[in-house]
Amino acid sequence: MKKIWLAFFLTTFRIIPAAAYDITITAEKQVEVYQNEKKAVAIGNATAVRPDMTIKGDRLTAYFAKEKTTSGEEKNSITQMTGDGNVSLHLEKADAYGERMEYYVKEDYMVIKGKNSRIKNEKATVYADESITYYPGQNKAVAKGNVVANNGENKIYADTMETYFKKDAKGKQELERVEIPQNPKIVTKDGDVTAKTGIYYPGTGMVYLYENVVINQNGNILNGDKAETNLNTGISKVLSGTERVSGVWYEEE
């Protein structure tokens, strides 16, 4: 089916004041422009593309305003965009999915909402019941509400997780680490691990845990102030720190 397309000029990003981007919106059915309401609605496998990311959804709505460029010309500048139905965000080495998306262009952040919202790469997937907020200029995403990080073998649970991206050797963006500011819980086939805070590195599968660490493996308990868990193997161990390690072991009958 032939696509109808419409392009808008996007004003300079707050995080990158020297740059300007074009956002191109396409749709398989139609793109409707409402001049009085200053909005454009793309319907049917709609797509919005800028150089470093692509947004897709059943329906995308872009809100715009007239702004003057440095040369004195007036152009349409997108101030906000929403997406509804099968929404997805595609970066160079990570993807995010949800039922609804709200993109605040000038403020430089995007909120993905809906059941089974998630952000993933080839190493791990982070799910959230409430929302995932992505900050393009900060290379950061914050997942809230019954958050689960899953590498296909084992899982981490928390109320909030902060995901950070970095550029690889080829300059492409990839998922670097997941910070867990409060009460992470790791569940493996051999037992559970809890702590006050933690950091997860999807590339290696390692989770580093800090403060009030408790490892429960087959009824055996280890306590300490530092620990690490390998999500690829499910093996957890307590590390030496400022406090002594203690434990309780039960003999099998």
N, C-alpha and C positions, 0 to 999 in steps of 0.2 A: 504494500500500500504506500502510495506516495506521501512523503512527509511535508507538512507545512512548517516553515521555520520563521523565527523572529529573533533578532539579536538586540541586546541592550548594552549600553556602556556602563561599566561599574566603576565608581569613583575609587580613589586611592585607598588601599587598606590602611587601617590605623597602625598595624604592626609593621608594615613595609611602606613607609611614606614615599619612597622614590618610585614605586611601581603602580601600574594601572592594569586592570584586567577586563576582558570581555567575557560576558556570560552569554552563551547561545542556548536558547530554549527550543526544543523540537518536540513534536507529537505526531502520532500516527493518524489521529482523527482530526484535531483542529487546535488552533491557537486563537483564542478570542481576546480582543483588546477592548477594554472599557476606559475610554479617555476620561470621562467625568469622575470615575472612581479611581482612576490612576492605577489600574491593575491589568495584568494579562493572565489568562487561564489556559494552560496547556492540558489537553484531555486525550487519554489513550496512549499508554506506554510513553509517558512524557519523560523528557531528559533535559537536564540543565548541565552544561559543561563549562568549566573554566580550566586553565592550564594544568592545575594540580589535583583536581578532583571532579568526579561526575556524580550527579544526583539523579535518581530515577524514581518514578512513582506512577500510579494510575492517573493521578491528577496533580499538577504543579501550578501554584498561583504565585505570581511575582508582583509585588507592589513597588511602584516607582515614583520618582519625583524629578522635576526639572532642576538641574544644577548647571552652573557655569564652569567651563573648563578654564585652564590657565590662559588659553588664547581668547577667552571671552565668549566662546560659543556655548549655546545651551544644548544639553543632551539629557536623555533619560538615564537616571541613575537608580538601580535597584536598591531599595532600602530594606526589604524583607521578602522572604520566600517561604511558602508552606507547601508540604507535600502530603497527600492522603492516599492510602491504599498501596500495599506492597512497596513501601519506601525503602530505598537502598542508597548507601553512600559508598563510593568506590575510590580508594586511594591507590597509591602505587603498589603497596604490599599489605594492605588491610582493607577490610570491607565491614560495613555496619548495616543493620537491617532493623525495621520496625514497621508499625502501622501508620505513624504520623511523624512528620518532621517540621520543625520550625527553625528557619535560618535567619538570624539577625545579622545582616551583612555588615553594617558599620560597626556594630559592637564586636563583630568577628567571633561569633559562636553559633552553634547549631544544637538543637535538642531533638533527640529521637525518642519517641514514646510508643507504648503499646505492648501487648502481650508478646513475650519471647523476643524482646529487643536484645540485640547482641552486636558485638564487635569482634572480628576474628581475623586471624591470619593462618598460615599453614601449620603453626605450632600449637595454637590454643584459641579457645573461644570464651569470651566473657559475656554472660547473660545478665539481664537486669529486669525486674518487674516494673520499676517506676520510670526510669529514664536513663539515657546515656547522653551526656552533653559533650560535644566535641569542639575544641578551640583550635582552629587551623593555625593561627599565628603562634600558638604556644606548643604545638605538637603534643597535645594533651587531650584525654577524654576521661570524664568522670561518670562512673556507673553507680546508680543508687537503687536501693530497694531489693532485698533478697538476692544479692549478687552472687553469681557462681562463676568461677573460672575453671574450665574443663580442658584438659589436654588429651582427652580420649582414654586415659588410664585412671587418673585420680582427679579429685575435685577440691577446690578451695571455696569456702563460704564466708561472706561478710555482708554488712549493711551497705558499705561503700568501698569501691576500688577506684584508684586513679591510674589510668594507663598512659604511658609516655612513649612517644615515637622518636626515632633518630634517623639520620641519613646513613645509608650503607656506603661501601667503598665506591659504588657507582653513582652516588648521589640520590638514590631512591629511598623513600621513606619506609621504615619497617618498625614493627612493635619491639620496643627495647625492654621495658619493665612494667610491672604492675605493683603499685604501692598500696598497702592495706593499712590504713591509719588506725583502725580499731577492731580488736577482737576477731582475728582470722581463725577459721577452723578448717583443718585439712582432713579429708576423709580418704583413706586408702583401703585396700583389701585386708591389710593387717591391723588397722586400728585408726585412732584419731589423734590429732595434734592441735592444741589450742595455745594461744599466746595473746599478748596485748597488742603488738603490731607486727607487720611482716612486709617483705618485699619478694616478689616473684619474678623470675627471669625466664620467660617462655622459651627463649632460644636454647637454654641448657636444661630447662625443667627444674631448676633449683629454686627453693623457697627458703629465705632466711628469716628466722623468727626471733623476737626480742621480748623480754620481760614476762614473768609469770608463765613460763612455758610448761606445759604438761603433755607428755607423750603417753598414750594408753595403747599398748599393743598386746592383744590377746590377754588382757587382764593384768599385765605388768605395767607399772606406773613409773615414769621418770619425770623428775622436776628439775628445772634450772632456769637460768636467765637468758640463755642463748641456745638456739638449735637450728638445724637445717634439715630439710626434707627434699629428697629427690623424687619428683613426681613421675619420672620415667621408670623408676625402679620400685617406688613406694617405701624406700628405706628412710627412716628418720633417726637422727642422733642428737644428743645434747652435747653442747660445746662448753668448755671451761670459760668462766667469766668472773665477775666480781663476787658471785656467790657460789657455794659448793653445790654440787649435783647430788640429788638424793633420789632414792627409788625404792619401790616395793615390788618383789617378785613372788609369784605364786607357782608352786610346783604342781604339775599335772599328775593326777592320780592314775 
